[in-house]
Amino acid sequence: MPPRYSTNNEDIDNKLFDLIDQNGPCENRDLIHQLMVTALKLAKDGTDRGDLKIMNSTLKEMRFTWKVFGPYRRHRKVSVFGSARTPEGHPDYVMAEQFSKRIADEGFMTITGGGNGIMKAGNAGAGRERTFGANIRLPFEQASNSVIAGDTKAINFKYFFTRKLAFIKESHAVVCFPGGFGTHDEAYESMTLIQTGKSHIIPVVLVHPAGSLFWTTWEEYVLEHLLETGLISKDDTSLYLVTDSVERAVQEVVQFYRRYHSSRYVGDLLVFRMQAPLTAEELALVNGEFSDLLSGGVFEQSDHLPQEVNDPHIAHLPRLSFRFIKRRFGRLRQLIDRINSFPLPEMGAACSPEVGEGGRIPEENDPD
């Protein structure tokens, strides 16, 4: 039987599989074959050389990116954004450095853009061993900061979109300090992807020093011009937090993973992995308070599902499964907050630090 995604030439398909086998053992033989098929289809399509250069550079960048992040895939990470122009000693810089140190103390690694300003503060606070730098090559040469320069966890990207994909896929929280267009772009993109279900829900925290109005006036604009006019829903305001406290920002990130661990889709089910099972009373409360999120059935607890065999290291975690209506993601965030508000049983005191495979991006059906 020919592969689903094929060159439509059985002999060529078989030769591609032979090349893969000759290259050595491969767990995902089918996907490597599809990548090779795509390359041949580009040749057959007569794709323009300029377009091929973009695709070629993109594939090279993403391969190297996953190679760098691979050894740390099961460590939770926080992306720290903010202005590259912020001088050392500025209250924004000091706060970003303090936050990154505190979140590192909680076991999280930090990802920054690798440049100066808030990016350097994030790298310095976390320390070289617990931080990544995702730099972008610009015409005016944004160099890596002195903390991360030369480290094996520093990556230089040609394209913004590949860099942004790395941030999106590898982050388990996004924390934004005051910054310009780029910072706002990252904040809005994170909230947009969560709001539309293109990314799993994670904390998005907008932080400024006490007395600053930087994110406060931003939120006033959102409430007046987006919420009051019906451009977003009330639930969408649950997707972010504005704070002037380092400790509150740290708490928002840590608390999110207190009882909730991670999630994935299995068929038409959304499956929450949890640090400890819900009691019968807690499950009844969830079913009573959040039935509006169900397209049918009820919230049910179980062990890991057979389809989750690619996550053996977290197979021991209990599951909460339900048929999610796949909208109202702000309300889904409220469900996670409710689950995290329940007391953590003594048996669950040692929370699992490991993250499931697949990153933050929900699986989609592949085009032919």
C-alpha positions as a Markdown table, in Angstrom:
| # | Residue | x | y | z |
|---|---|---|---|---|
| 1 | Met | 0.0 | 0.0 | 0.0 |
| 2 | Pro | 1.5 | 3.4 | -1.0 |
| 3 | Pro | 2.1 | 6.0 | 1.7 |
| 4 | Arg | -0.7 | 8.5 | 2.2 |
| 5 | Tyr | 1.6 | 11.4 | 1.2 |
| 6 | Ser | 3.4 | 10.2 | -1.9 |
| 7 | Thr | 5.3 | 11.2 | -5.0 |
| 8 | Asn | 2.7 | 9.0 | -6.9 |
| 9 | Asn | 5.6 | 7.0 | -8.2 |
| 10 | Glu | 6.0 | 3.7 | -6.2 |
| 11 | Asp | 9.6 | 3.2 | -7.3 |
| 12 | Ile | 10.7 | 6.7 | -6.2 |
| 13 | Asp | 8.8 | 6.3 | -2.9 |
| 14 | Asn | 10.6 | 3.0 | -2.2 |
| 15 | Lys | 14.0 | 4.6 | -3.1 |
| 16 | Leu | 13.3 | 7.4 | -0.6 |
| 17 | Phe | 12.5 | 4.9 | 2.1 |
| 18 | Asp | 15.7 | 3.0 | 1.2 |
| 19 | Leu | 17.7 | 6.2 | 1.6 |
| 20 | Ile | 16.2 | 6.8 | 5.0 |
| 21 | Asp | 17.1 | 3.3 | 6.1 |
| 22 | Gln | 20.6 | 3.6 | 4.8 |
| 23 | Asn | 21.1 | 6.8 | 6.8 |
| 24 | Gly | 20.5 | 4.9 | 10.1 |
| 25 | Pro | 17.7 | 4.1 | 12.6 |
| 26 | Cys | 14.8 | 6.5 | 12.4 |
| 27 | Glu | 11.8 | 6.5 | 14.8 |
| 28 | Asn | 9.7 | 8.8 | 12.5 |
| 29 | Arg | 10.5 | 7.2 | 9.2 |
| 30 | Asp | 7.1 | 8.3 | 7.7 |
| 31 | Leu | 7.6 | 12.0 | 8.5 |
| 32 | Ile | 11.1 | 12.1 | 7.1 |
| 33 | His | 9.7 | 10.5 | 4.0 |
| 34 | Gln | 7.1 | 13.2 | 3.7 |
| 35 | Leu | 9.8 | 15.9 | 4.0 |
| 36 | Met | 11.7 | 14.3 | 1.2 |
| 37 | Val | 8.5 | 14.0 | -0.9 |
| 38 | Thr | 7.8 | 17.7 | -0.3 |
| 39 | Ala | 11.2 | 18.6 | -1.6 |
| 40 | Leu | 10.6 | 16.5 | -4.8 |
| 41 | Lys | 7.2 | 18.1 | -5.3 |
| 42 | Leu | 8.8 | 21.5 | -5.1 |
| 43 | Ala | 11.1 | 20.5 | -8.0 |
| 44 | Lys | 8.2 | 19.1 | -10.0 |
| 45 | Asp | 6.2 | 22.3 | -9.4 |
| 46 | Gly | 9.0 | 24.4 | -10.8 |
| 47 | Thr | 9.1 | 26.5 | -7.7 |
| 48 | Asp | 10.9 | 29.8 | -8.0 |
| 49 | Arg | 14.5 | 29.9 | -6.9 |
| 50 | Gly | 13.8 | 32.7 | -4.4 |
| 51 | Asp | 11.0 | 30.8 | -2.8 |
| 52 | Leu | 13.2 | 27.7 | -2.6 |
| 53 | Lys | 15.8 | 29.8 | -0.8 |
| 54 | Ile | 13.3 | 30.8 | 1.8 |
| 55 | Met | 12.1 | 27.2 | 2.3 |
| 56 | Asn | 15.7 | 25.9 | 2.4 |
| 57 | Ser | 16.8 | 28.5 | 5.0 |
| 58 | Thr | 13.7 | 27.9 | 7.0 |
| 59 | Leu | 14.2 | 24.2 | 7.2 |
| 60 | Lys | 17.8 | 24.6 | 8.1 |
| 61 | Glu | 17.0 | 27.1 | 10.9 |
| 62 | Met | 14.3 | 24.9 | 12.4 |
| 63 | Arg | 16.4 | 21.8 | 12.3 |
| 64 | Phe | 19.2 | 23.5 | 14.2 |
| 65 | Thr | 16.7 | 25.1 | 16.6 |
| 66 | Trp | 15.2 | 21.8 | 17.6 |
| 67 | Lys | 18.7 | 20.3 | 18.0 |
| 68 | Val | 19.6 | 23.1 | 20.5 |
| 69 | Phe | 16.3 | 22.8 | 22.4 |
| 70 | Gly | 16.1 | 19.0 | 22.2 |
| 71 | Pro | 18.2 | 18.2 | 25.3 |
| 72 | Tyr | 16.0 | 20.6 | 27.4 |
| 73 | Arg | 12.6 | 19.7 | 25.9 |
| 74 | Arg | 11.3 | 18.4 | 29.2 |
| 75 | His | 12.3 | 21.5 | 31.2 |
| 76 | Arg | 9.6 | 24.2 | 31.5 |
| 77 | Lys | 10.7 | 27.6 | 30.0 |
| 78 | Val | 9.6 | 31.2 | 30.3 |
| 79 | Ser | 10.0 | 33.6 | 27.4 |
| 80 | Val | 11.0 | 37.1 | 28.7 |
| 81 | Phe | 10.4 | 40.0 | 26.3 |
| 82 | Gly | 11.0 | 43.7 | 26.6 |
| 83 | Ser | 12.9 | 46.6 | 25.1 |
| 84 | Ala | 16.5 | 46.2 | 23.7 |
| 85 | Arg | 17.0 | 49.9 | 24.5 |
| 86 | Thr | 16.5 | 49.6 | 28.3 |
| 87 | Pro | 19.8 | 50.6 | 30.1 |
| 88 | Glu | 21.2 | 48.5 | 32.9 |
| 89 | Gly | 20.2 | 49.9 | 36.2 |
| 90 | His | 16.8 | 51.2 | 34.9 |
| 91 | Pro | 13.8 | 50.0 | 37.1 |
| 92 | Asp | 12.5 | 47.9 | 34.1 |
| 93 | Tyr | 15.9 | 46.2 | 33.8 |
| 94 | Val | 16.3 | 45.5 | 37.5 |
| 95 | Met | 12.8 | 44.1 | 37.7 |
| 96 | Ala | 13.3 | 41.8 | 34.7 |
| 97 | Glu | 16.6 | 40.5 | 36.2 |
| 98 | Gln | 14.9 | 39.9 | 39.5 |
| 99 | Phe | 12.0 | 38.0 | 37.9 |
| 100 | Ser | 14.3 | 35.8 | 35.9 |
| 101 | Lys | 16.3 | 34.9 | 39.0 |
| 102 | Arg | 13.2 | 34.1 | 40.9 |
| 103 | Ile | 11.6 | 32.0 | 38.2 |
| 104 | Ala | 14.9 | 30.1 | 37.8 |
| 105 | Asp | 14.8 | 29.4 | 41.5 |
| 106 | Glu | 11.4 | 27.8 | 40.8 |
| 107 | Gly | 13.0 | 25.4 | 38.2 |
| 108 | Phe | 12.1 | 27.3 | 35.0 |
| 109 | Met | 14.6 | 28.1 | 32.3 |
| 110 | Thr | 14.4 | 31.5 | 30.5 |
| 111 | Ile | 14.3 | 32.3 | 26.8 |
| 112 | Thr | 15.1 | 35.8 | 25.6 |
| 113 | Gly | 15.8 | 37.4 | 22.2 |
| 114 | Gly | 19.5 | 37.3 | 23.1 |
| 115 | Gly | 20.2 | 41.0 | 22.7 |
| 116 | Asn | 20.7 | 43.8 | 25.2 |
| 117 | Gly | 18.3 | 45.7 | 27.4 |
| 118 | Ile | 15.5 | 43.5 | 29.0 |
| 119 | Met | 16.9 | 40.5 | 27.1 |
| 120 | Lys | 20.2 | 40.8 | 28.8 |
| 121 | Ala | 18.4 | 41.2 | 32.1 |
| 122 | Gly | 16.5 | 38.0 | 31.5 |
| 123 | Asn | 19.7 | 36.1 | 30.7 |
| 124 | Ala | 21.6 | 37.6 | 33.6 |
| 125 | Gly | 18.9 | 36.9 | 36.1 |
| 126 | Ala | 18.5 | 33.2 | 35.1 |
| 127 | Gly | 22.2 | 32.7 | 34.7 |
| 128 | Arg | 24.0 | 31.4 | 31.6 |
| 129 | Glu | 23.4 | 27.7 | 32.3 |
| 130 | Arg | 19.6 | 28.2 | 32.6 |
| 131 | Thr | 18.9 | 30.5 | 29.7 |
| 132 | Phe | 18.6 | 30.6 | 25.9 |
| 133 | Gly | 19.2 | 33.4 | 23.5 |
| 134 | Ala | 17.1 | 33.5 | 20.3 |
| 135 | Asn | 18.8 | 36.3 | 18.4 |
| 136 | Ile | 17.7 | 37.8 | 15.1 |
| 137 | Arg | 20.2 | 38.9 | 12.4 |
| 138 | Leu | 19.3 | 42.5 | 11.5 |
| 139 | Pro | 20.8 | 45.0 | 9.0 |
| 140 | Phe | 22.1 | 47.0 | 12.0 |
| 141 | Glu | 23.5 | 43.9 | 13.6 |
| 142 | Gln | 21.8 | 43.1 | 16.9 |
| 143 | Ala | 24.7 | 41.2 | 18.6 |
| 144 | Ser | 24.2 | 38.7 | 21.4 |
| 145 | Asn | 24.6 | 40.1 | 24.8 |
| 146 | Ser | 27.6 | 39.3 | 26.9 |
| 147 | Val | 25.8 | 36.8 | 29.1 |
| 148 | Ile | 24.7 | 34.4 | 26.3 |
| 149 | Ala | 27.3 | 35.1 | 23.6 |
| 150 | Gly | 29.1 | 32.0 | 22.5 |
| 151 | Asp | 26.9 | 29.7 | 24.5 |
| 152 | Thr | 25.6 | 26.5 | 22.8 |
| 153 | Lys | 22.1 | 27.6 | 23.7 |
| 154 | Ala | 22.4 | 30.8 | 21.6 |
| 155 | Ile | 20.7 | 30.7 | 18.2 |
| 156 | Asn | 21.0 | 33.3 | 15.4 |
| 157 | Phe | 17.9 | 33.5 | 13.2 |
| 158 | Lys | 17.6 | 34.9 | 9.8 |
| 159 | Tyr | 13.8 | 35.1 | 9.8 |
| 160 | Phe | 11.5 | 36.6 | 12.4 |
| 161 | Phe | 8.8 | 33.9 | 11.7 |
| 162 | Thr | 11.2 | 31.0 | 12.5 |
| 163 | Arg | 12.3 | 32.8 | 15.6 |
| 164 | Lys | 8.8 | 33.4 | 16.7 |
| 165 | Leu | 7.9 | 29.8 | 16.1 |
| 166 | Ala | 10.7 | 28.8 | 18.4 |
| 167 | Phe | 9.4 | 31.1 | 21.1 |
| 168 | Ile | 5.9 | 29.8 | 20.7 |
| 169 | Lys | 6.7 | 26.1 | 20.7 |
| 170 | Glu | 9.2 | 26.1 | 23.5 |
| 171 | Ser | 7.6 | 28.5 | 26.0 |
| 172 | His | 5.4 | 27.5 | 29.0 |
| 173 | Ala | 4.8 | 31.1 | 30.0 |
| 174 | Val | 5.3 | 34.5 | 28.4 |
| 175 | Val | 6.4 | 37.5 | 30.5 |
| 176 | Cys | 6.6 | 40.9 | 28.9 |
| 177 | Phe | 8.3 | 44.0 | 30.4 |
| 178 | Pro | 7.9 | 47.5 | 28.9 |
| 179 | Gly | 9.1 | 47.5 | 25.3 |
| 180 | Gly | 8.3 | 48.7 | 21.8 |
| 181 | Phe | 6.6 | 47.3 | 18.7 |
| 182 | Gly | 8.4 | 43.9 | 19.1 |
| 183 | Thr | 7.3 | 43.4 | 22.7 |
| 184 | His | 3.7 | 44.3 | 21.8 |
| 185 | Asp | 3.9 | 42.0 | 18.8 |
| 186 | Glu | 5.0 | 39.1 | 21.0 |
| 187 | Ala | 2.3 | 39.8 | 23.6 |
| 188 | Tyr | -0.5 | 40.1 | 21.1 |
| 189 | Glu | 0.7 | 37.0 | 19.2 |
| 190 | Ser | 0.8 | 34.9 | 22.3 |
| 191 | Met | -2.7 | 36.0 | 23.3 |
| 192 | Thr | -4.1 | 35.6 | 19.7 |
| 193 | Leu | -2.7 | 32.0 | 19.4 |
| 194 | Ile | -4.2 | 31.1 | 22.8 |
| 195 | Gln | -7.5 | 32.8 | 22.1 |
| 196 | Thr | -7.9 | 30.9 | 18.8 |
| 197 | Gly | -6.7 | 27.5 | 20.0 |
| 198 | Lys | -3.5 | 27.5 | 17.9 |
| 199 | Ser | -1.4 | 27.3 | 21.0 |
| 200 | His | -2.1 | 25.5 | 24.3 |
| 201 | Ile | -3.0 | 27.9 | 27.1 |
| 202 | Ile | -0.1 | 29.3 | 29.1 |
| 203 | Pro | 0.3 | 32.2 | 31.4 |
| 204 | Val | 0.9 | 35.6 | 29.8 |
| 205 | Val | 2.1 | 38.2 | 32.3 |
| 206 | Leu | 2.6 | 41.9 | 31.6 |
| 207 | Val | 4.9 | 43.4 | 34.2 |
| 208 | His | 6.0 | 47.0 | 35.0 |
| 209 | Pro | 7.5 | 48.6 | 38.1 |
| 210 | Ala | 5.3 | 50.0 | 40.9 |
| 211 | Gly | 4.1 | 53.5 | 39.9 |
| 212 | Ser | 4.4 | 52.8 | 36.1 |
| 213 | Leu | 1.4 | 53.0 | 33.9 |
| 214 | Phe | 2.9 | 51.2 | 31.0 |
| 215 | Trp | 0.7 | 48.1 | 30.9 |
| 216 | Thr | -2.1 | 49.7 | 32.9 |
| 217 | Thr | -2.9 | 52.2 | 30.1 |
| 218 | Trp | -2.6 | 49.4 | 27.6 |
| 219 | Glu | -5.2 | 47.4 | 29.5 |
| 220 | Glu | -7.5 | 50.5 | 29.7 |
| 221 | Tyr | -7.3 | 50.7 | 26.0 |
| 222 | Val | -8.1 | 47.0 | 25.6 |
| 223 | Leu | -11.1 | 47.3 | 28.0 |
| 224 | Glu | -12.5 | 50.4 | 26.5 |
| 225 | His | -11.9 | 49.9 | 22.8 |
| 226 | Leu | -11.9 | 46.1 | 22.5 |
| 227 | Leu | -14.1 | 44.7 | 25.3 |
| 228 | Glu | -16.8 | 47.4 | 25.4 |
| 229 | Thr | -17.2 | 47.4 | 21.7 |
| 230 | Gly | -17.5 | 43.6 | 21.5 |
| 231 | Leu | -14.3 | 42.9 | 19.7 |
| 232 | Ile | -13.2 | 40.5 | 22.4 |
| 233 | Ser | -15.2 | 38.7 | 25.1 |
| 234 | Lys | -15.1 | 39.2 | 28.8 |
| 235 | Asp | -13.5 | 35.7 | 29.2 |
| 236 | Asp | -10.6 | 36.8 | 27.0 |
| 237 | Thr | -9.4 | 39.2 | 29.7 |
| 238 | Ser | -8.5 | 36.0 | 31.7 |
| 239 | Leu | -5.8 | 35.2 | 29.1 |
| 240 | Tyr | -3.3 | 37.8 | 30.6 |
| 241 | Leu | -2.3 | 39.4 | 33.9 |
| 242 | Val | -1.0 | 43.0 | 34.5 |
| 243 | Thr | 1.1 | 43.4 | 37.6 |
| 244 | Asp | 3.7 | 45.6 | 39.2 |
| 245 | Ser | 5.1 | 42.9 | 41.4 |
| 246 | Val | 7.9 | 40.4 | 40.7 |
| 247 | Glu | 6.4 | 38.0 | 43.3 |
| 248 | Arg | 2.9 | 38.2 | 41.7 |
| 249 | Ala | 4.4 | 37.5 | 38.3 |
| 250 | Val | 6.3 | 34.5 | 39.6 |
| 251 | Gln | 3.2 | 33.2 | 41.4 |
| 252 | Glu | 1.1 | 33.5 | 38.2 |
| 253 | Val | 3.5 | 31.2 | 36.4 |
| 254 | Val | 4.2 | 28.7 | 39.1 |
| 255 | Gln | 0.5 | 28.5 | 40.2 |
| 256 | Phe | -0.6 | 27.7 | 36.7 |
| 257 | Tyr | 1.3 | 24.3 | 36.9 |
| 258 | Arg | 0.3 | 23.6 | 40.5 |
| 259 | Arg | -2.4 | 21.1 | 39.8 |
| 260 | Tyr | -2.7 | 21.3 | 36.0 |
| 261 | His | 0.3 | 19.8 | 34.2 |
| 262 | Ser | -0.3 | 19.9 | 30.4 |
| 263 | Ser | -2.9 | 19.0 | 27.7 |
| 264 | Arg | -3.3 | 17.5 | 24.3 |
| 265 | Tyr | -6.1 | 16.5 | 22.0 |
| 266 | Val | -6.9 | 12.8 | 21.5 |
| 267 | Gly | -9.6 | 12.6 | 18.8 |
| 268 | Asp | -12.4 | 14.8 | 19.9 |
| 269 | Leu | -11.3 | 14.8 | 23.5 |
| 270 | Leu | -9.3 | 17.5 | 25.2 |
| 271 | Val | -7.1 | 15.7 | 27.8 |
| 272 | Phe | -5.7 | 17.5 | 30.8 |
| 273 | Arg | -2.8 | 15.8 | 32.5 |
| 274 | Met | -2.8 | 16.7 | 36.2 |
| 275 | Gln | -0.4 | 16.6 | 39.1 |
| 276 | Ala | -3.0 | 14.9 | 41.3 |
| 277 | Pro | -6.5 | 13.5 | 40.6 |
| 278 | Leu | -9.6 | 15.5 | 41.6 |
| 279 | Thr | -11.7 | 14.2 | 44.4 |
| 280 | Ala | -15.3 | 13.2 | 43.8 |
| 281 | Glu | -16.4 | 16.6 | 45.2 |
| 282 | Glu | -14.0 | 18.5 | 43.1 |
| 283 | Leu | -15.0 | 16.7 | 39.9 |
| 284 | Ala | -18.7 | 17.4 | 40.7 |
| 285 | Leu | -17.8 | 21.1 | 41.1 |
| 286 | Val | -16.1 | 21.2 | 37.8 |
| 287 | Asn | -19.0 | 19.5 | 36.0 |
| 288 | Gly | -21.4 | 21.9 | 37.7 |
| 289 | Glu | -19.5 | 25.1 | 37.0 |
| 290 | Phe | -18.0 | 24.5 | 33.6 |
| 291 | Ser | -20.7 | 22.5 | 31.7 |
| 292 | Asp | -20.8 | 25.4 | 29.3 |
| 293 | Leu | -17.4 | 24.3 | 27.9 |
| 294 | Leu | -18.8 | 20.8 | 26.8 |
| 295 | Ser | -20.0 | 19.9 | 23.4 |
| 296 | Gly | -21.4 | 16.8 | 24.9 |
| 297 | Gly | -20.9 | 14.4 | 27.8 |
| 298 | Val | -19.2 | 15.3 | 31.1 |
| 299 | Phe | -15.8 | 15.8 | 32.5 |
| 300 | Glu | -14.3 | 12.4 | 33.3 |
| 301 | Gln | -11.2 | 11.2 | 35.0 |
| 302 | Ser | -9.0 | 8.3 | 33.9 |
| 303 | Asp | -5.5 | 7.0 | 33.5 |
| 304 | His | -3.5 | 7.9 | 30.5 |
| 305 | Leu | -5.2 | 7.0 | 27.2 |
| 306 | Pro | -3.7 | 4.4 | 24.7 |
| 307 | Gln | -3.0 | 7.2 | 22.2 |
| 308 | Glu | -0.6 | 8.8 | 24.6 |
| 309 | Val | 2.1 | 6.1 | 24.3 |
| 310 | Asn | 4.6 | 8.8 | 23.1 |
| 311 | Asp | 4.6 | 10.3 | 26.6 |
| 312 | Pro | 5.7 | 7.4 | 28.8 |
| 313 | His | 7.5 | 9.6 | 31.3 |
| 314 | Ile | 4.2 | 11.3 | 32.3 |
| 315 | Ala | 2.0 | 8.2 | 31.9 |
| 316 | His | 1.5 | 8.0 | 35.6 |
| 317 | Leu | -0.3 | 11.4 | 35.7 |
| 318 | Pro | -4.1 | 11.2 | 36.1 |
| 319 | Arg | -6.2 | 12.6 | 33.2 |
| 320 | Leu | -9.3 | 14.8 | 33.0 |
| 321 | Ser | -10.9 | 14.3 | 29.6 |
| 322 | Phe | -13.9 | 16.2 | 28.0 |
| 323 | Arg | -15.4 | 17.1 | 24.7 |
| 324 | Phe | -14.4 | 20.8 | 24.5 |
| 325 | Ile | -16.4 | 23.0 | 22.2 |
| 326 | Lys | -13.1 | 24.5 | 20.9 |
| 327 | Arg | -14.0 | 28.1 | 21.4 |
| 328 | Arg | -14.1 | 30.3 | 24.5 |
| 329 | Phe | -10.5 | 29.6 | 25.4 |
| 330 | Gly | -10.6 | 32.4 | 28.0 |
| 331 | Arg | -13.2 | 30.4 | 29.8 |
| 332 | Leu | -10.9 | 27.3 | 29.5 |
| 333 | Arg | -8.2 | 29.3 | 31.3 |
| 334 | Gln | -10.8 | 29.9 | 34.0 |
| 335 | Leu | -11.3 | 26.1 | 34.3 |
| 336 | Ile | -7.5 | 25.6 | 34.7 |
| 337 | Asp | -7.4 | 28.3 | 37.4 |
| 338 | Arg | -10.3 | 26.6 | 39.2 |
| 339 | Ile | -8.5 | 23.3 | 39.1 |
| 340 | Asn | -5.4 | 24.9 | 40.5 |
| 341 | Ser | -7.4 | 26.5 | 43.3 |
| 342 | Phe | -8.2 | 23.1 | 44.8 |
| 343 | Pro | -6.0 | 21.9 | 47.7 |
| 344 | Leu | -3.1 | 19.8 | 46.5 |
| 345 | Pro | -3.3 | 16.3 | 48.2 |
| 346 | Glu | -0.3 | 15.2 | 50.1 |
| 347 | Met | 0.2 | 12.4 | 47.5 |
| 348 | Gly | 0.7 | 15.1 | 44.9 |
| 349 | Ala | 3.1 | 17.3 | 46.8 |
| 350 | Ala | 6.0 | 16.2 | 44.5 |
| 351 | Cys | 4.8 | 17.7 | 41.2 |
| 352 | Ser | 6.1 | 16.3 | 38.0 |
| 353 | Pro | 8.6 | 18.7 | 36.4 |
| 354 | Glu | 8.6 | 16.9 | 33.1 |
| 355 | Val | 6.8 | 18.2 | 30.1 |
| 356 | Gly | 4.9 | 16.0 | 27.6 |
| 357 | Glu | 6.2 | 15.6 | 24.0 |
| 358 | Gly | 4.9 | 17.8 | 21.2 |
| 359 | Gly | 5.5 | 21.2 | 22.6 |
| 360 | Arg | 2.7 | 23.8 | 22.9 |
| 361 | Ile | 1.3 | 23.6 | 19.4 |
| 362 | Pro | -1.8 | 21.4 | 19.1 |
| 363 | Glu | -1.6 | 18.7 | 16.4 |
| 364 | Glu | -3.3 | 19.5 | 13.1 |
| 365 | Asn | -4.3 | 17.4 | 10.1 |
| 366 | Asp | -1.5 | 17.6 | 7.5 |
| 367 | Pro | -2.3 | 18.7 | 3.9 |
| 368 | Asp | -1.6 | 16.3 | 1.1 |
